Amino acid sequence: MAAISGSEESRMRIPPELLRAIEKPGGFSLLVKGMPGTGKTSLSLELLRAVGGEGIYLSTRVSPRALYTHFPWLEECIDPINVIDTSKIYIPSDYTAYTSAMTGTMTFPEVLARRIGDMEKGVTVVIDSWDAIKLQCEPIEMARLEALVTELVRERDINLILTGETLDLTTLDYLVDGIVIFNDIMIEFRRAREIEMSKLRRTRIDQPRYPFTLIDGRFQVFMPFGIKPVPGTPEKLKPVPEKEGFVSSGSNDFDKLLGGGFRRGTFNVIEVGDDISGWGYQAMIGYTMINSIQQGYSFVGLPCCGRNEQRWHNILAPFIDEDKYRENATVFEIHPEGAEPRQNMIPLKGESIEEDLRVMRDYVATKPAPVVNLIGADMLELPYRLKEAGTLSNAIKELVVNIANTKQRGSVDIVRVTPNLNIRDELVDMASTYFKLATLDRTIVLYGVKPETWIYNVDTEFVDGSPRLKLTPYV
């Protein structure tokens, strides 16, 4: 079988440190540890495809037919003759690992050595699982086999990937060049997955842990969240088609979680932490703002601290029609010192939350429904001193009036909260939908509390020059 070049698509699925380690000259032995069903086989096969070259897969639990059924793309990188069902190999327990003259039956170490010996240098071998091999061998056989593993990697310049369920420290941990461990992470009773690189000889580990998913039966690592650079010639965003009675979030993925989009007449809460999850919120709400403006809806906002109309315009400008922005976007800003209104900006005094909410409500009433209203809850609590006695209850009463108006007119309210705000609990109690953004190993995850959903990785991408929000489930 001719050597196969590595798959670039598979390379994008694997932590970069692990790729650098396994592709260094001189061979590399990797121990993949984790409980059953955590993704060890999926990672091993993805590595085999990413590295390319000739490969052998030795399985103690999956037949070749079942393997190709579960991983149809495997035919591209492993010749069927190199997929070996080791469960059918009989290893006597009363003689050494290298002697088979008594019965003529080859032992597992002999099968492994014979297969590798017939191939050129640079082959990649997956043994799945090493613990099952140990059950077939006497201790003396295992000692020799582990020595053979180290020797083959060094002398034959091969990559050897071993999977195992034993999480305790063993002799093998000292012999192999690398160790990765699979962990389950629980976030409010929802499971996420994580791979930990505890050892990669001769390779610097820039980030020791990465979250991942097994969507569609394949290993897919999630890289740290970051705002993607805008293409040189960005395209204006085309509005997402909407269902009757809904306002689209601007993302097909998020609309599905919402049951079709933000239902008209609802009050929606999104909670972020005091970390990079705020970036995820800015990305998500940016798509809602762009989509609403491009749809011709009025978009009215009281941004969270540190945001203003000018900053919003600079972010949205590459993806929207300028005329639609000027016509449909309105940003309220708090200016205690006083300020003159300008195009797309209306100043608030910041002295009385009741008065300022009424100003916003009266303005929204002049716009045709649906109006998408965005409020940063920190801009309610901090400038209006809601921590002082009596002020919080007055603010809630005024907000209830706003919510009632939104419901009556069929508009949409979206409020951003953080865990440390006094007003948070009251806003959450009134919410029609309640989603949370959190961080996991420098990525951002999203999950719904109302409605209840699983965990999704949050990322952004550009498709044909237009931005798109991508939500990938943890499977």
PyMOL commands that set and color helices and strands:
alter all, ss='L'
color gray80, all
select helices_A, chain A and resi 8-11+16-22+40-51+64-70+72-76+80-82+86-88+108-117+130-136+139-156+171-175+215-217+252-258+277-295+309-319+322-328+353-364+378-381+391-409+424-430
alter helices_A, ss='H'
color red, helices_A
select strands_A, chain A and resi 28-33+55-59+83-85+124-128+159-164+178-187+190-200+209-213+220-221+246-247+262-263+266-271+298-302+329-334+345-348+371-376+412-417+433-440+443-450+456-463+466-473
alter strands_A, ss='S'
color yellow, strands_A
deselect
rebuild
show_as cartoon
